[in-house]
């Protein structure tokens, strides 16, 4: 039971490269004082660490809420440390992508509003994706993700993109790895199983499994994906040459119209839909690869794997917004 004499305390995990620390500190201090909270505890990520040390220290401080000031990578690490604790997470979006914030409709350009919501907002349970990765040496590690996991082209984009270009130009930075992959038309052999179903085989350019459905620039990839339903949605890119990529492009362009507008949903009942990007859903997805392939989680590369099992921790994270 919480001591009634104890004032509530916030912890702030901040990536100082992507956030203005002085401005954020002023906003947090003012909001804490306004709401009768104790001064916040601050934990900065380090250049030689993915943010795990800061996230772990924040959890050990036993805060009443954790503010995450950084990009999707920082949030992913904090979620990995906080899942199952019940401590709410409040996102102060910064960085290039902020796909999680985009998918949940969180304001990405209002730092003051985000800080205010951290102290006064409502809590919502969110699923945490779990990826059990097996490398070529049969070593297995488990990591969290909130948005998407990808194998193939999607992961190569994360691994091969120049970090300096990505930081300054965002999505444009991915044009080179995309172009090289399309021209090479490289496919990978994948054996997959959904839940307790049989193992099947396919060849694909990339496989993406999502807890959320929207990509950068608002492109809707997985129309049925919801971050709190305990189910993962998956899609395999299997284009047949340039014409196949054209069909995929048109499908992605129209997905939001057909899935997010009333007229589009009505029209979809009468028009044949493209099968360029058929999706599937499962609570557990197992992928096995003939050769080690790159994998990414929420845009961060995690090396090469020979197998991956993807599941969710249903309502494993509490989001305050």
Secondary structure, DSSP 8 states (H G I E B T S, - for coil): ---TTS---EEEEE-TTTS-HHHHHHHHHHHHHHTT----EEEE--TTS-SHHHHHHHHHTT-SEEEEEE-HHHHHHHHHHHTTS--EEEEEE-SS--HHHHHTT--SS-HHHHHHHHHH--EEEEEEEEEEEE-TT--EEEEEESSEEEEEHHHHHHHHS-HHHHHHHGGGGGHHHHHHHHHHT--EEEEEEETTS--EEEEESEEEEESS-B-GGG-BS-TT--TTSS-EEEEEE---HHHHHHHHHHHHHHHHHHHHSHHHHHHHTTS----TT-EEEES-EEEEEEEEEEEEETTEEEEEEEEEEEEEEEEEEEEE-
